[in-house]
Amino acid sequence: MSLHRLRGWTGSANGATRTIGATLIASFAIWVAGCAGGGDPEAGSGTALPATLPDLSTADLFVREQVRSQHAALMRTVAAPAADAAARAAAYGDMGKLLMAAGLADVAEPYLRQAQTLAPDDARWPYYLGHLYRTTGALDDSAAAFDAVLRIRPDDPLALLSLGDVHLLQGRPEAAEPLFRAQLAMQPDSVVAHVGIGRAALARNDYARAVEFLEEGLRLSGQTAVGVHYPLALAYRGLGRLDRAEEHMRQRADVAILAEDPLMEALDTLIESPRAYERRGNRALTRRDWVSAAGYFRRGLVLEPGDPTLRHRLGTVLFQMGDPGGAFAEFERILQTAPDFALAHFSLGVLLEGAGRRPEAIERFESAVRHEPGHVEARLALAGLLRRQGRFEEALEQYERVIEQGPAGDPRIEEAPFGHAITLVRLGRYASARDRLTDALAMYVDQPFFAHALARLLSGAPDAGVRNGARALALLQGLPETTQRLDLGESMAMALAETGRYETAARWQRDAIDRAAGGGRPDLVPRMREKLARYASGRPWRSDDPVEFDPFLERSAGAVR
């Protein structure tokens, strides 16, 4: 079973506002309003933080006691006549760090800002603020905070990497790359810097450069930086190297690639709470340390046994450890207390599909999209499985829902128009399939598999009104030069044969057969030889399914997310 759908290592948007968070954020709201200015209370700035705690009776006991104790220490420091600005900054900063560790970003912010005001030359406080703002999605504020760190410490490697990452999230690869390069100059074997440069190149559609740096990052990590596989798959797909793209897509994992960060790691140890253990588990996952990750998630579940996200994390780790039965049991246990938790339904569907229990898998995928209609991966998995089961009309409906829900050209849903077109082909609706692929080609101009699929349809469809060999040939010849060299193969042979150039078609087909035989796909060779025989006898290829490939097949098979 492929692992490319492995997701969910990073904290969810809901994670910071559950149970403890909801209570404390509501109780602290008046604090935030009064403290946003971040001045020095002892200097009479008018932004003093309150001296009393709100009601914490419903908060987790350990967190409640820690917050009370830390706040009391802060008040003692502020009231001490001998406490200088540095001591007060440390006290405010410690309070902010504790609240940040508890997942209470909005409440933590004014304390960290107060610490920064009192100690403007201490890079810790803007550094923590940078991560805090990134967590909440305030990317401009995050970039400004990391800029502040670099004004204090211009060569801070972690600030360079963090600011580069934020710029990528902002869609500014041109601003991100120099930061990664600066860090790379200081640490030539930096995995994160190589991956950052590769991601920046990918954002500019410079696929060859992206492959160069992403592959080097993966090599330097000892093949452990599994978060590299997805951008690598996109880069290889952009080059038209669909075989390599699928190889990396099968290993896809939504795992952040992080440098060792003593400040953030120290933050994770400040508090004992379900969210804290979740973060520690997530960090272990980035290292592929499955045993430690499982231990952290289990310790979090001791504190909050009914937390569905933690239990899902545990199930996913068990799958990674080679225990699909244990994973299945954890996902089913989630549904006993949280029957509407869509991700558990989805993951159960993936496991059931991998075990060949397709009808049950369909039921799980249907449950996932019923509870979370916007769950794109579950709907795509449902559509793909319905198609493979021959339930074509139902599959069309699911693909159409994805296309309707997603913004035009959104790369996350490119599987939908492709799958929709393939389903139309299976129904014999070749003209409609041609139109769908034509529209998709205009939206996803950097994805050559749409051009390959359309060219094959135009070359080999049974419907003479759809076939157009000259257009197919023009589509393929218009692909980037690297794609023409690497992956034209059978598509070009089909188009050449349709235009009557059988000898040239046979040469292309022989080359494609050699690549398949030498590339670990001997299973494809018999079918490919059938085509070669037709070209050698002066006949074009005809098929009810002339496309014959699906770059998303491995993704449709899925992996536990």
Buried (B, 14 or more C-beta within 10 A) or exposed (E): BBBBBBBBBBBEEEBBBBBBBEBBBEBBEEBBEBBEEBBBBEEEEEBBBEEEBBEBEEBBEBBBEBBEEBBEEBBEBBEEEEBEBEBBBBBBBBBBBBBBBBBBBBBBBBBBBBBBBBBBEBBBBBBBBBBBBBBBEBBEBBBBBBBBBBEBBEEBBBBBBBBBBBBBBBEBBEBBBBBBBBBBEEEEEBBBBBBBBBBBBBBEEBBEBBBBBBBBBBEBBEEBBBBBBBBBBBBBBBBBBBBBBBBBBBBBBBBBBBBEBEEBEEBBEBBBBBBBBBBBBBBBBBBBBBEBBBBBBBBBBEBBEBBBBBBBBBBBBBBBBEBBEBBBEBBEBBBEEBEEBBBBBBBBBBBBBBEEBBEBBBBBBBBBBEBBEEBBBBBBBBBBBBBBBEBBEBBBBBBBBBBEBBEEEBEEBBBBBBBBBBBBBBBBBBEBBBBBBBBBBEBBEEBBBBBBBBBBBBBBBEEEEBBBBEBBBEBBEEBBEBBBEBBBBBBBBBBBBBBEBBEBBBBBBBBBBEBBEEEEEEEBBEEBEEBBEBBBEEEBBEBEBBBBBBBBBBBBBBBBB
